[in-house]
Every structure is written in C-alpha cells, then in structure tokens.
C-alpha cells in the first residue's frame, strides 16, 4: 500500500496555477445564476417546516418525518458522485441536470395525492438540491482564489439566508390559505429561467482527456459504499422510537450496518482506492479533517434550528404558519449578515481560526439560552436568542471550508468540495431526523393521555393537530402547549451538545496560508465566449479573437 504524501502548507511557486478570473459582467452573471440556484434550494429546505403540519393534515399521512428525511437523504446521497462526474463531463451539464431533477421533484410534490408520493418527490428534489450545492462550491473554486473565497461564500450565504428567510413565510402563507401545492409548482418556471442563465454564461473549461481516462478516475465502489451506508443510517434514525423501539432489530440493524459501512468507506478510501473520493492528503492532517467534522456539526445545528423552530411558534404561541415564518427572521438574517462579515474578515486578514473559535462560542451561548425557552416565554426572548445563535452559526458555516482547502493544493479543490458538501448535507440529515425522532418520542411522553387517546394511529397523527391547538379548550390547551415546549427543550439541548462537540473539534486546528491562485485547467472558457460577446463591445479585436479560436 502506498504511504500518504505529505501535505503542502501553501502552494509552491512551480505549481501549474493561474490567478482568479476577471470580475467582469460575465463573471457576475455566473455568480447570479449560481446564487439563484442556492436561493431555490434554501426556500425549499426551510419552507416545509412551517407548512408541514398543514400538509400532513391534508394528505392524512402518518410518515411526516420522511418529508424532511427524504429530501435530506437525496441531497446527500449522490454528492460524491457529482464531484466525479463534474470532472468528466464538466460543470455546466451537471448544473443543468441538477435543475432538471429539482424541477421534476417539485412537480411530483405539487401533484401528490398521498404522503408516499410527496415523499418520493421530495427525494428527487433532494437529488437536484445536492447536485446544485456541490456544483456551486466547485464552480466558486474554479473562479475565485481561496483568499477571496470568503466574500463570495458570504454572498452565497446571503442568497441562502434570503431564501431561508422568506421560505417559512411563503410556506406558511400558502399552507394557511390551503394552497400549499404552489409551494412546489412555483419551482419549475424558476428552474427553467435559471437553466437559460446557466446555458448562456456558465462556460467553464473541461481538461482534455479520453472518456476512458476520465471514467478510470471515478470511484464507483466508494460512491456505492457511502450512498448505501447513508441511506441505512437515515432509515434507522427515522424508524427509531416511532415505528419500532430503539433497541429493536428493525432500528439497530440499519443503524449498525450504516455506521459500519461508513467506517469501511473511510478505510477503503485511505488504503485501497485510487483515486479516492476522500482527498489522499487529508489522511494524516487534523486541520483538514476537523474542517469536515465541523462542517457536519454546524450543518446539523442549522438544519435542526431551521426545520423545527417554526414549530415552537405554531404549537406554543398559537401563531399561524405564515407568522411563524416571520418570527424566525432573527435566525435567518443574523446567519446571513454575520456570514458575510465573517467572509470579509477572512479575506482581509487571511485568518480563519479566530472566527471559527469565536463562532462556536457564540453558538454555545445561543443554544444555552434556547434551553431556557418555555411555552410561555416572551416573544422578545425567543427572537433575541435566535439572533445570538444565528450569529454563531453564520460565522462557523462560512469559515469551515478554509481549513479544508488550505490543507490541499488547488488542483484537488473539486473532490474536496464534493466531500465538503457531503459532510454538510449528512449533517442536515441528522438534524432533521434526530429532531423529528425527539419530537415524536418526547410527545409520547409529554402530551396529556386524554389528548393522545384521540389518536390511536400514533403520535405522528397528533403532530397534525398543531393547527387546531388554538381552538382547544382550557386547561387542555395549555397542557398541550407546555408539552410541545418541554419537547422542544430537548431539541435545544441537542443543539447545545452538538455545538460543544464542534468547539472541541476545532482544538488543534492549524492556521495555514490561504491560496491566492486557482487551477488554470479550470475556470472560465474564454475560447467559447469571448468572440461571441466581443463583437458588440470590442470590434477592433474581432479578427484576433477569430484567429485564436481557430488555432485552438
């Protein structure tokens, strides 16, 4: 077996690199098209939480947790494969395919007549969303240097936050008016517009090689192991304590198989795979590895907050779905604004360690404050606590990619970013499924027995009753609200524990030099676009551009 190569702390002068591409109008059109894609996925991820009780009631479904889990699973499963495919066929075809999958899944969700059909559509949506997110990170690596990456990561965070902020309002408003299907029907036309933008402007290089040479670089076994293992873990988490007891074979078997599969995947990548999905230079490097672990943990925090916080306002505060969406603006926009500031700070100073340490501390403080929330806590407290934890999440969310990429030569940015997105999306799965499992299990324990007896089908049906809590008679109404408040406190305790684990993982992380160049084999394909667009703007160079295109 080969010994792992040593990790360069900074790019060598002899590396085959070039500076970032010019920031002209075509560059900003690419950035806009990518940001629009992220905006779409953010709306879809966050809007479902506010609308879910109404949707579950409308479809009479018992498996509401799978509405979130299927999306998160699809968003994660094929991300490593997308990284490999983007190296083979280029970035543009992957992004177009991703938008097509997202639109198809949205159409199925909008037309769903059963909960199973909705879950299937959400899974297809997730496949598209995962490919979109992975492609976004890879495209940014192609276009901008790591030193300036913080600013553009902040812009993507702003796009995500705008979508994440309006998502619960849109989802809640449509659910409240009985038109929740339009939450999905609006996506295909936006995807079509964005696909046109991608076709026109996302013209990036693809290094020349035969199809056989490119396919030989695909890690089929690794992708199969990671996809199957992830699916197995999600099944166990979703079934646990709801359909089957936690210690039953139905739950333990998929959990154990999935976790063992992930261990086998890591061992295979380290010692047997050539080339691996996991960048080989990270084998002995704690700085890069901690970046992946922290990405997983902060994504788990973000998913838990985004998905389950609206339930606090709907169940405990008698808020409508649309108003509940407005009430989590403190979380959404504190994340985006602080993320942009953190990205600019990293660009200015080149230091990512201090932002990460401070971000985790702020997240811990915010999570600790959330654990004090009760059903009768004031609105000022619930919003103010959101701003505190949102600021911490925003800092860490943007900064964790820097220790990963700083540990690598820029030629390995694409597979590294695919794995980065996988680790984040895997964190989303745990946030959604673990939060859902807590809600279902704790509601069994905390809801009044007289209330539960009305739902012999199980506590998942009781979850559907959130929209009717305001109409319950006293003292049952307060008892149900307090039950939800007590249940959600356990979720905030989970967030606190995850934040503390993330802070511990940042210990020992080194501060490395940030790259100031990009891989010249990628970036914008000027031979494909310069002549086409220069006729109107630079007539004097028309002949020269034609000569260059013909010679190429």
Order of alpha helices (4+ residues) and beta strands (2+ residues): beta-alpha-alpha-alpha-alpha-alpha-alpha-alpha-alpha-alpha-alpha-alpha-alpha-alpha-alpha-alpha-alpha-alpha-alpha-alpha-beta-alpha-alpha
